[in-house]
C-alpha cells in the first residue's frame, strides 16, 4: 500500500512538473523576446522601434511578470495547502467577516451555524472561500451566498452564486491543476486545485452541487 501511494505521488509530481514547465515557458519566452528586441533597438545607431512599440513591449513584459508573480503566489498557497494541520481552529463567523472585507463592494450573505468552529485555520479557510468567490465574480456573479449547517462530525458550507454556469463539458475538469477558461485574462488554473488540496489535507471535501442558476459548491469542513 505504501509503495502504491509513493508511486501515485511520484506520478502526480511528474505530471504537475510537466504542466508547470509548460505554463512558465510561455511568459518567460515572451519576456525574453520583448527584452531582446528592446535591447537591439537601444544598441542600434538609428531607432528600430517606435515609441509606441517600445511602450507595447514594456507593457507585455510587465503583464507577463505579473502572471509569473501570481503563479508563484499560487505555488506558495499550494505548499501551505498540503502541509499537515496542527490543532487548527477558527470560527465560521470570523471567516465570513474576513471574506466580506476582501470583497467590500460585493453582496455576500451568510446564514446558518456561523457561531460554530471548524478544524482549519482562518488563513486557510479564507484561501478556500476567496478563490471560490473570486472565480464567481470573474464569471459575472453579483451575489454570493454561504449557508452553514452541522452534519455529523462536520460542518457543511454551501457557497452559491448567480454568475455564469459551469458547462457540462468542464464540470469534470475544474479541479484539475492548470485548467482554466480565463488564460487570456491572466487565469492560472491553480485556484480550485489549491482549494481541493486544502480541503483534502484537512480531512474535508469539496464537490460541485446541483443548482438551477449560477454555480454552487458544497464544502465539508471537519468540526472543531
N, C-alpha and C positions, 0 to 999 in steps of 0.2 A: 504493500500500500504506500509506504514512504517512497519507494522507487517510482511508482506511478505518479505520485504527487510531484516529485522532483522533475520527472520527465515533462509533465504538463507545464510546470513553472518554467522550465528551460524553453519549451516551445513558445510560451507566452512572451518571454523576454526576447527571443529571436524575432518573433512577429512584430512586437512593439518596436524593437530597434529598427527593423526594416521600414516600418511606417514612419517613424520619427525621422530617419535619414531622408526619406522622400519628402517629408514636409519641410525640413530645414533646407533642402537643396534649392528649392525654388526662390525663396527670398535672398539666400546667400548669393546665388547666381545673378540675380537682378541687381543686388548692391554692388557686386564686383564689376559687372558690366557698366553700370552707370558711373562708378568711380573711375574706371579706366578711360571712359570717354571724356569725363571732365578733366582728368589729368592730361590727356592728349591735347585737349583744347587749350589748357594753360601753357603747355610746353611749346605749342605751335607759334610760329612767328606772326601769323595772322589768325584771328579768331575763326575756329571751325564750327563753333556753336553760337547760335543767337542767345541773347539774354533770356528770352522766353524758354528756349530749350534747356539752358543751364538750370533755370528755376524748376523746370519739369523734372529733370534728373535728380536734383536735390530733394524735391518733394517725394519722388519714388523711393529714394534712399531712406528718408525719414519714415515713410509708410511701412517699408519692409522691416526697418529696425524696430518699429512699434509692434509689428506682428511677431518678431522674434522675442521681444520683451514679454508679450502676452503669453507666448508659448512656454517661456522659462518659468513664468508665474504659475501656469497650469501644471508644469512638471513638479514644482515645489509643493503645490497642493496635493498632487498625486502621491508624492513621497510621504507627506503627512497623513494622507488618507489610509495608506497601507501600514502605518505604524500601529502597534497593538495598543488598545485603550488601557488606561491605568486609572481605575476608580473615578471615571469621569461622571459628572452630574450637572445638569442645568435645567432650569425651569422653562417650560414652553412659553409662558407669557413674556419672559425676559428676551427669549429668542425672537419672538414675534415683534417686540418693540425694536430690537436691533434691525430686523428686516425692514420695518417701516421707515427707520431713519436712513436706510440706504436708498430707498425709493420714495422720497418725501412727496413727490408730485403725483404718485400713483395711488389708486384706490385699492388698498389691501385690507380685507376684512377677515377677522378670525373669530371662531366660536368654539365651544366645547370645553374640555377639561384643561384650560390654559394654566391652571394652578398646579398641575402635575409636573413631575420632573422626569427627564429621560436619561438613560445611561450613555450620554455623549456630551462632550464639552460644547459650550455655546459657540466657540470658534468654528468647530467642525460642522455643527448643525447649521450655522449661518452660511457656511460654504455651500452646503446642500441646498438650502432654500434660496440662496442668492442666485445660484446657477439656474435653478428652475424658474425663478421669477424673471431673471434677465432674458432667458430664452423666450418666455411668454411675451415680454414686452417687445423683443425684437421681431416677434411674429404677430405684432399688432394688437396685443391684448390691452384692454383698458381697465379691466377689473381682475383682481386676483383674490381668490378666497381660500382660506385654510380652515379645515374642520378637524378638531382633535377629539378622539374617542378612546376610551380604555378597551383593551381587547386581550383578555387573559393576562399574561405577564408582559404585554407590550402596549405601546401607545400607537394608535393608528392615526396618521395625519393625512388627510386627503387635500391635495393642493390642486385647484382647478382654475382655469382662466377662460376668457371669452375671445381668445385670439384665433389665429388660423389653425385649422385642424391638422393633425398629422396624417399624411396619406397612408393608405393601406400598404403601399409598397415600402414605406420607410419605417413602419411600426416595429419590425423585427431588427432594425439596424441602428436605431437611435442611440443605443447604449454602447455601440462599438466605438473603440478609440479611433479618432481622426475622421469619423463620418460626420459630414456637415453639409447642409444645403446653403450655407452662407459663406463659402470660401472666398467669393469675390468681394465680400464686405468685411473680411477680417476674421471670420469664424475659424476656430482651430479644431473643432470636432472633439475636444477633450472634456468639455464640461460635464456631460451626462456620464461619461466613463468614470470621471472623478467622483461624481455623486454615488454611482453604484459601488465603487471601491470603498468609499467611506461607510456606506450602509452595511456592506458585507463584512468589513473588518470589525464592525461593532455588533455583529450578530443580528443585524436588521435586514431589511429588503426594500426594494422599490420596484413597482410594476406600473405599467400603463393601466388606467382604469377606464371602463366604458363611459362615454359621455355623449350627449346629443349636440353639444356646442363646444368649440374650442378644444382644449386638451385637459386631461386630468391625470394625476399621478397619485398612487397610493403608497405611502411610506410607512413601514412598521419599525418603530424605534424600540429598543429594549427599555422597559420601565426601570427607573432608578429605585 
